[in-house]
Amino acid sequence: MLVTVKGKNVEVTDALKRYAEKKVQKLEKYFRDIKEAQVTQSVQRNWHIVEVQLEGDGVLIRGEERSDDMYASIDLVVEKLERRVQKFKGKLYGKSTEKGPKEKEAQREQMVAEAVGVESLAEVPAEEEESPRIVRTKRFALKPMSPEEAANQMELLHHDFFVFLNDDTQSFNVVYRRKDGNYGLIEPEL
């Protein structure tokens, strides 16, 4: 697995790099094929922040943790990602459908392949801006999926919403997390 470790506002020492690579390697047991893992370490206001983005088996998972020690932040983010992957794998393997084993496997692999999440737009403080402006643009490949698959992908990315191409209607939809913990689906009406 290719693990890229970089620093933002901090110099990444060899010891930190080796430690991060060793810990992220633990996640390899949950996937057949991991394309790459990116670890970004940064320091902001005495917080040591570690963000890990991992792409494996067509699934993109992202996690971020902060503490007062960089090594502790690495441990926390890897634990968080392990819990998230275990929960996700449990959802996949616990589902019962009428499809046979080969179709289930194909559905699993196709479910979240090459889907990329959208970051929260709450990065710009409202009091500093007179009018809202676009501060970040993300591009990602769209793969047709069901709303349930999109909700699973949203959970893996730990986002509040997810844009996807609905495989039934062939239109763009948004699935989002409601305040009550359930999900909502936005379907455009043409």
Secondary structure, 3 states (H helix, E strand, C coil): CEEEEEEECCCCCHHHHHHHHHHHHHHHHHCCCEEEEEEEEEEECCEEEEEEEEEECCEEEEEEEEECCHHHHHHHHHHHHHHHHHHHHHHHHHCCCCCCHHHHHHHHHHHCCCCCCCCCCCCCCHHHCCCCCCCCCCCCCCCEECHHHHHHHHHHHCCCEEEEEECCCCCEEEEEECCCCCEEEECCCC
